[in-house]
Amino acid sequence: MTHAIPEDTSPTLQNYEELQRAFDHFNSELFDGQLPSCLITLQREKRSFGYFSHKRFANLMGGTTDEIAMNPCYFGVVPLVETMQTMVHEMVHLWQAHFGDVGRTRYHNRQWADKMESIGLMPSSTGRPGGKRTGDRVADYALEGGRFLQSCERLITADFRLSWFDRFPAPSHVAAGGQAESVSLSPAVGGGAPPIAASPLVASMVVTQGLTPGVQAKKQTRSKFRCSCGNNLWGKPSLAAMCMTCGSLFVSVEQTSFSATEPAGVAASDEAGGDPEKD
């Protein structure tokens, strides 16, 4: 069944209706409708796909609600399924805040990782197969045939889309879209080429800083790397190094979609995101 939004709907209502629709869909199919409502916001965190913050907002009656923030800079430059992964990633943080044991701030623990895997998203410190399932900065990738992709396909089949996107993404945002694992997924689940590459109209509207609209960012000669304990180093993109403190490999943050936590209870999907993250 299609879900048409009246043409005279304001951009604000249209944008948030679409995001709320995605939340409600995944809440019903992946969480059995268990999750409480939250406030979905748009935040241009410098290097983050999105984040979760527990009890971030309060109202005049003394009530509180959680926040799921989505970064609109990525809407036009990553496959739709990637944005939906961010939404569900943060929904798992919401689930854990209400029904699980969050543990140390910013840390993605085993309970969180198990919940992610149970709904079809594999936690990975690199955003690719082989990464660590737990840690301060953990991304994810969709499991072929898993519940998330099945649910995403039903959402896409119902004519779902994100109508509005940021026209001025940074080159790092554009590069992240071209390097996302989801470009290898079927268009039926929202994978494949990102909007900027798949749609001439989107490409003509997007103006990237220092780039011709619709063109991928040039490969950087120097990259930033980060290990599991948060140490950083810079070097050539092919650099291979291990942290002597935590024993983990340094991973290029320009090529990953991590998840971090912000002030007091925030799980940020892109606090290292130019170098995008999820949390």
Secondary structure, DSSP 4 states (H G I P E B T S, - for coil): ---PPPTT--HHHHHHHHHHHHHHHHHHHHSTT-SPP-EEEE---TBEEEEEEEEEEE-TTS-EEEEEEE-GGGTTTS-HHHHHHHHHHHHHHHHHHHHS---STT-B-HHHHHHHHHTTEEEETTSSTTS-SSBSS-EEEEPTTSHHHHHHHHHHHTT-------S---HHHHHHHHH-GGGGS-GGGT-SS-HHHH-HHHHHH---TTS-TTPPPPPPSSEEEE-TT--EEEE-TT---B-TTT-PBPEEGGG--B-B--TTTEEETTBSTTS-EE-
